[in-house]
Amino acid sequence: MKAIRYDDGPETLHLAEVPDPEPGPGEVVIDVAATAVNRADLLQTKGLYPPPPGASDILGLECSGRISAVGEGVEGLAAGDEVCALLAGGGYAEKVAVPVGQVMPVPEGVSLTESASLPEVACTVWSNLAMTGGLGSGVLAATARWGETELGAPRVLIHGGAGGIGSHAIQVCRALGARVATTAGGPEKVQRCRDLGADLAIDYRDEDFVEKVTDWTSDDERGRGVDLVLDVMGAKYLERNVASLAPDGRVVVIGLQGGVKGELNLGKLLPRRGGILATNLRARPVDGPGGKAGICSEVVERVWPMVAAGDVTTMVSREMPLADAAEALALLGSGDSYGKILLTVS
């Protein structure tokens, strides 16, 4: 089969012949229709985000396609089924082997190609906002803060709202009844966030998001600040994220675009009774507590109905052939894209 390989850096991506994958026990092989470009792919080509042990070193963390082979012990799936899947690697290829727990049906009303844009963002957003952050469950930090209570709608700050994860997160928050603030770079991206339903869209290039969030929440009886922050920046935003928290709020860090080491003033965190968590999706085990299979199951149960209802859309900005993977990664790295970029396999 053909797959994208690289030598040293994203500019060296090229098509190459590699052996076809075979399904192991509990796996299926998917003939790939499309895969999506993620920032993790860009980091991997630079040697900054290697695949976990045992995973394919081919780029690609999600795909859609048709099952062509089924491994021993697999039930409920058969050759010819149209699916999408969360991957630890291997999506930039004509075929990929996937543990059955990470295979999901194509959501109702979404094309097979477009469904490739969903697994990584849906699993990332749901596992962090809902399963870790408590959004939609009526609880946060084991206290009855959210849900149908006198405290009203939760308030969420999402960084990078115009990107793939951010645009999906805005829509999920709105579907769950949350009030949403988000940051984005430039007037066009800020407007996209508003169009997706953000109550407050902040241009981080010339606006202070702490000041904006404080003003936005100044009339809330719970105190100024947000209940939950979904952060892709890491160290650069650590201090300001804490300053944006309401009492009992928490920051969930899922990216390190702004660095890995920051200074934390515990004296600012303690009065807020706040929490800071950092999570990773790719390195999680397939099964067991916190495993990918459990996340995928919840996504199918909770998020796919939102997609079918039109409350959450795929937000595909560009489709390109697999052979143009280097151009797609360059576009992602430039910051000029929004939503998801797909690579299609003919």
N, C-alpha and C positions, 0 to 999 in steps of 0.2 A: 504494500500500500504506500501511498504518498503521505508525507507528514512534513511539517515545518521544523527545521533544525536551525541551530545557530552556532557560531564559533566563538565570538567574543563581542558581545554587545548587540543591541536591537537592530542595528544597521546591517548585521551579517545574516539575518534570517533568510532562509532559502528552502525551496522544496527539495526533498530527498526521498529515496526509496528506503523503507524500513520494514522489518518483518510484521506480518499481520498478528494482532493479539489473539490469544486463545482464552476462552472463559475458564476460570478456575472454579472450584466448588463455591456455590453461592454468588456467582457472577454471571453477567450477560455481556455479549458484545453488541455494541450499537454501531450501525453504519451511520456516520455523522452527516446530518443535513446542514447544520450550522453550529458555530461556536461563538463565544463572545470574548471581546478584549477586556482585560482587567489590569489594574495597576500592578497587581502582583506579577503578571506576566512580564511587564517592563522591568520590574525589580529583579526577577529571576535571570533575565538576559544579562544583567549587570553583575551577577554573582551575589546579590544581596538578599535573595529569598529562595534558597534551595528547596526542592521538593522533600517531603518527609520520607524517612526510610521506607523502601519498598515501593514507592510511587513512581510512576512514569516520569522521566525527565523531559518529556515533550511538554510544551506549554499548553495551557488551556484548562480552566477550572470549571467549565460548564459546557454543555452541549445539548443538542436535540437531534433526533434521528429515529431510525427504525431498528428494532432488535433483529439481529441476523443469526445469533447463536446463543444457546442457553446452557449454562453449566450445571453440574450435578447439584441436586438439592433445591433448585429454583422452582418455586411454585407461583402460579398466578400471572406469569408472564410468558409470552411465546414469540417465536419468530414472526416478524411482520408488525408487531405492536409499535405504535408511534408513542415516543416518550421523550422526556427531557431528563437531564441528570446532573447532579453535583459531582465534581471530579476532584481528585487530589492532583491531577495532571493528565495530559494525554489528549486534550480536546482539539489541538491544532493538527488533526489527522483525519484520514478517511474512515478509520475505525478506532474504537476504544473499548477496553474491558472495564466494567464498572460493577462494584458490589451492589447486589440487588436492593439493599436498604437505601441506596442513594439514587435510585431510579424512581421517577415520578411521572404520572400521566400528564399529557399536555392539557393545560387548563381549558375549559370550555370557552369557545369563542376566540381562541388564539391560534394562529397558524403554526404549523410545525416549525418553520424557520424562526418566527418571532419568539417562540417559547425558549429558544436558546439564551435569550436575554434575562431569563428569570431565576434559574436555580441559585446562582451565587448571591445575587442581591437579596432575593427573598429569604434564603437561609441565613444570611448575615444579619439582615434587618430584624427578622422575627426572633432569632436566637438572642439578640442583644437588647432590643427594645422590650420584647414581651417576656421571654424566658429568663433573661438576666435582669432587665430593668423593671419588670413588673407591670409594664403598660398593658392595659386591658384586663388585668386580673383582679383589680380592685385593691391591690396591696402594694406597698413599697416599704422595704426595710421592716417587714413583718408588722406594719401598722396599717390600719384601715384608712388610707389617705385618698384613694382614688375610687373610681366607679360611681355608682349611683348613691352618692353621699352628699351631705351638705357642703362638702369642700369644693364641689364643682369639678370642672374638667381639668385634667392634668396639663401641665405646660412643659413642652419639650423643645430643646434647642438642638438643631441638626446642623452640623458644619458640612460645607460642600454640598449644598442643596441642589445644585444643577447637575451633579454627577450621577452616575448610575445608582450608587447606593443612596445618595441623598434624595434624588427624585423619587425613588421607590419609598424611602422612609417617610417623606412628607405625606404621601398618599396613604400609607398604612396608618400613620398617626391620625389623619383626618377620618379615616374609616372607623377608627376606634374611639372617636369622639374627643381627641386631644386638641389643644391649642398649640400651634406650631410657630416657632421662630427659626429662621435659618440664615446662614451666611452664604454668600456667593460673590464671585469676582466680576464686576462690571454690570452696567445697566441692563443689558440683554439677558444675562443669566439671572439677575435679580427678578426681572419681570417673569421669566419662566417659572421661578419658584412661586411667585404670586399666582400665576395661572394654575399651578398644581394645587393651590389651596393654602399656602403659607399665610398665616395671619400677619407675620412680621418678616420681611425680607431685608437683610442688612448687606450692604456692599462693604466687604471687609477692606477694600482698597482705600477707602476714605472715611469709614465710620467705625466707631468703637462699639463692638458688640456688647460689651458689659454695660456701657451706658445705655444703649438702646434697649436691652433686655430689662434693665432696672426701671426705665421709664415705662416700658410696656406692661410691667407687672406691678406698678406702684400702687394701684388701687385694689390689690388683692389682699384679703384679710389674712392669708397664710404668710404674708411677708413677701418682700420683693425677691425675684429670682425664679428660676425654672426648677421643676421637679426632676428632670432627667436631661442629660446632655449626651448626644451621640457624637463622638469626636474622632476624626481621622487625622488630626495634626500631631497629637502627642505632646512632646516637651514644650513646643512653642506656645501652646494654648493652655498649659496646665494651670498656671496661676490665675489666668483670667476665667477659665472654666469654673474654678472654685469660687471666684468672686461672683459668678453668675447664678450660683445655686441658692435655692430657697431652703428653708429648714427641712431636714430629712431627705434632701435631694442626693442624687448620685450622678457621677460621671462614668460613662462607659467608653473606654478608649479602644478603638478597633484599627487604628492606623497610626503611622509614625512619620508622616510626610514632613512634620516640623521638628524632627529630631527625637532621639531616644532617651536623653538625660535632661531632666528639669529639676528645679528646686521647688519643694513643696513646703509651704508654711502651714504647719499643723495648727497653729494658733488661729488661722482663718477657717480651717475645716472643722475644728471642734465645736465652736458655737453653732454651726449649721447642722451638727449631727450628720455630717455628710459622708459619702463613701466614694471611693475611686476604684474602679475595676478595669482590668485590661483582658481582652479575650482574643482568641485566634480561632478561625474556622478550619483552615486547611490541615492543621496538625492534629485535630481531634481524632479519636478512634472511630471506627465505623459503628460499633455497637457499645452498649453499656452506658453508664451515666454520662450525660453531656455528649454522647456520640452523635455522629452525623445522621444515622438512621432515624433516631428519635426526632431530630430537628426536621428532617425531610417529612416525616409523618405528620408533625404538627403543621408544617407549611401547607401540605395538601389539605389538611382538615380545616385550617383557619384562614390561610391566605388565598388559596385557589378560589374559594367562593367570592372573595373580594374582587378578584380578577374577572371571574365570570359575570359578576354584577356590573362591571365597568367602573368600580370605585378605585381600582388600581390598574394602571395601564403599563405596557411594556417599555415605553419611552425609548424606542430604537431611533437613533439619529442618522445612522449610516449603515449600509450593507456593502461589503466588499468581498471579492473572491479570496479564498484561502491563500493564494499565491501572493497577494498584496499585504501579507501580515506585517511586513516591515513598515509599510506606509501607514497601516492602521495604528501600530504602536507609536509611531512618530506623531500622529494626529492626537492620540491620547496624551502623550507626554507634553505636547505643546500647550495644553490647557484650553484649546479652542473648541473642543467638542463638548457635547452635553449628552446626558442619557447614556445609552449603550451603543457600541460599535459592534456589528456582527461580521463574522467571516463565514461565507457560505461555501459549501463543498458541492461541486457539480456531480 
